[in-house]
Amino acid sequence: MTDNTYTPPKIWTWDSESGGRFASINRPIAGATHEKDLPVGKHPLQLYSLATPNGVKVTLMLEELLAAGHTGAEYDAYLIDIMEGDQFGSGFVAANPNSKIPALVDHSTDKPTRVFESGSILFYLAEKFNAFLPTDTVQRTECMSWLFWQMGSTPMLGGGFGHFYAYAPEKYEYPINRYAMEVKRQLDVLDRQLADNQYISGDQYTIADMAIWPWYGALVKNRVYEAAEFLQTHEYKNVMRWTEELGAREPVKRGVMVNRAWGEPSGQLRERHSATDFETRTQDKLEPEEAS
Ligand SMILES: N[C@@H](CCC(=O)N[C@@H](CS)C(=O)NCC(=O)O)C(=O)O
């Protein structure tokens, strides 16, 4: 056990930043900090996001819908820089009172419909286009169970393991042990499920895969938290097989590029307004003044 000298006071107060990578944006109150409208492009669907795993879930879905011929899924994607506090602008808070990416606004409805929480966005799009969600009740229920599994389980991976292993200013054995154990258990849950099924909820590729892949696929490929060796993720052979299979899909390759503002310039499409942007508007192709 780590020597823990902290004794919580009777009442918690917000006196100082707690340190760590997200200290500057963490605060104990909700609501907007400044007035700022959101831009609105020409397509019915407006996405305000960033290519973190939660953001990628939605861009995968939109690119898959377009690849499957659902032209109504054309979208404008605007970058929300969460480290700069864009999620606390009044326009963004109106789209998502929880101030977190991703947020979607559908302008094709009588009054624009706001949708927040990535799982809810996936479900909204699946219902709207009648796609990537089985119609058979048993299969649909299995798909939704896995979608909710992701939404309920991943905070242990991100807010728990990832936070204490990668982002906390000091490393403590107790939380790292606790969350490493839980994340390995979750990987084993997925690995057993994928031993008998091509996709997460059976033989159909669904929104459950699109919710789970951006997190657990990135974890086993060492793209989040640099923890693949620590967690020995190569042992989850079925998860690796499924990760590779989904990663090879063209719409998935496009989805991971949208609203991405780090990594190889050729892999960053910070804003997306048209399918041709993937060829012409990645960071390596923009003029220097546009790229900054
Ligand atoms: N449960 C939410 C989680 C969204 C979330 O945590 N978004 C993070 C980025 S991955 C964020 O916007 N953080 C900004 C903040 O906490 O201020 C969802 O799935 O949509």
The ligand as an SDF file (V2000), in Angstrom:
LIG
                    3D

 20 19  0  0  0  0  0  0  0  0999 V2000
  -20.1870    9.9970  -21.5830 N   0  0  0  0  0  0  0  0  0  0  0  0
  -19.7650   11.0190  -22.5040 C   0  0  0  0  0  0  0  0  0  0  0  0
  -18.3130   11.3170  -22.2310 C   0  0  0  0  0  0  0  0  0  0  0  0
  -17.7910   12.4170  -23.1090 C   0  0  0  0  0  0  0  0  0  0  0  0
  -16.4240   12.9110  -22.6440 C   0  0  0  0  0  0  0  0  0  0  0  0
  -15.9220   12.5300  -21.5700 O   0  0  0  0  0  0  0  0  0  0  0  0
  -15.7920   13.7780  -23.4480 N   0  0  0  0  0  0  0  0  0  0  0  0
  -14.5060   14.3250  -23.0810 C   0  0  0  0  0  0  0  0  0  0  0  0
  -13.4780   14.0660  -24.1570 C   0  0  0  0  0  0  0  0  0  0  0  0
  -13.2720   12.3570  -24.4400 S   0  0  0  0  0  0  0  0  0  0  0  0
  -14.6360   15.8400  -22.9170 C   0  0  0  0  0  0  0  0  0  0  0  0
  -15.2970   16.4840  -23.7100 O   0  0  0  0  0  0  0  0  0  0  0  0
  -13.9900   16.4140  -21.9160 N   0  0  0  0  0  0  0  0  0  0  0  0
  -14.0050   17.8200  -21.6850 C   0  0  0  0  0  0  0  0  0  0  0  0
  -14.2480   18.1710  -20.2590 C   0  0  0  0  0  0  0  0  0  0  0  0
  -14.3780   17.2570  -19.4240 O   0  0  0  0  0  0  0  0  0  0  0  0
  -14.2900   19.3760  -19.9470 O   0  0  0  0  0  0  0  0  0  0  0  0
  -19.9680   10.5480  -23.9400 C   0  0  0  0  0  0  0  0  0  0  0  0
  -19.7830    9.3420  -24.1720 O   0  0  0  0  0  0  0  0  0  0  0  0
  -20.3340   11.3560  -24.8090 O   0  0  0  0  0  0  0  0  0  0  0  0
  1  2  1  0
  2  3  1  0
  2 18  1  0
  3  4  1  0
  4  5  1  0
  5  6  2  0
  5  7  1  0
  7  8  1  0
  8  9  1  0
  8 11  1  0
  9 10  1  0
 11 12  2  0
 11 13  1  0
 13 14  1  0
 14 15  1  0
 15 16  2  0
 15 17  1  0
 18 19  2  0
 18 20  1  0
M  END
$$$$
